[in-house]
Amino acid sequence: MDLYYFETPNARKPVAIAHLLELPVTYRFVDLTRGEQKTPEYLAINPNGRVPALVDGDVKLWESHAIMIYLAQKAGSPLWPFDPVQQIDVIRWLLWDTCHFSRHAGRLFWQNHIKAKFGLGEADPAEVEDAMTYFRQFAKVLDAHLVGRNHVAGDGLSIADFGIASVLPTAAEAKLPMAEFPEIRRWHDNLMQIPSWREPWPMAQRAA
């Protein structure tokens, strides 16, 4: 299996899963700063020109959540629950994350970090204010849900935890108001005890 990635929140999810499950994956670094995601060779794998992407024989997958499901199924791991009702609950939280939590955290990451890092201009105050309003709204939902829980869905670790948490390792750069959400911080502190989540990137790339 070839897993294509750059060190982004979305790619962190399947890279961490692949490491955690010790799957036989070859990690293929796609340098977004050099436009490698727009080459014909890569677009043949992911026509969106985004990371991550996975190639396993005749299977070509893009979208981080789909790749996480595929990897967990490949390993026969309960990270993708075996019970169909529990699977639906995981999907519910992953869709919620895409539409709400990570969506607005990602906007803040772009405005407060990426634009300055790549010389794309100053943060737009109106955009930051709007994104922050929505982030707080949905972070409150997650914070309340996590009271008395160690995991987002069910009683054990699942891909829902990895999916929703993907924005939190870069919370400082995004200027997310995490001090307001103690349950989210507790939950993610626990996730950070998992080595593959804390340091997901291949060693060769980290050294480079």
Secondary structure, DSSP 8 states (H G I E B T S, - for coil): -EEEE-SSHHHHHHHHHHHHTT---EEEE--GGGTGGGSHHHHTT-TT--S-EEEETTEEEESHHHHHHHHHHHHT-TTS-SSHHHHHHHHHHHHHIIIIIHHHHHHHHIIIIIHHHTT-----HHHHHHHHHHHHHHHHHHHHHTTT-SSSSSSS--HHHHHHHTTGGGHHHHT--GGG-HHHHHHHHHHTTSHHHHS-S-HHHHH-
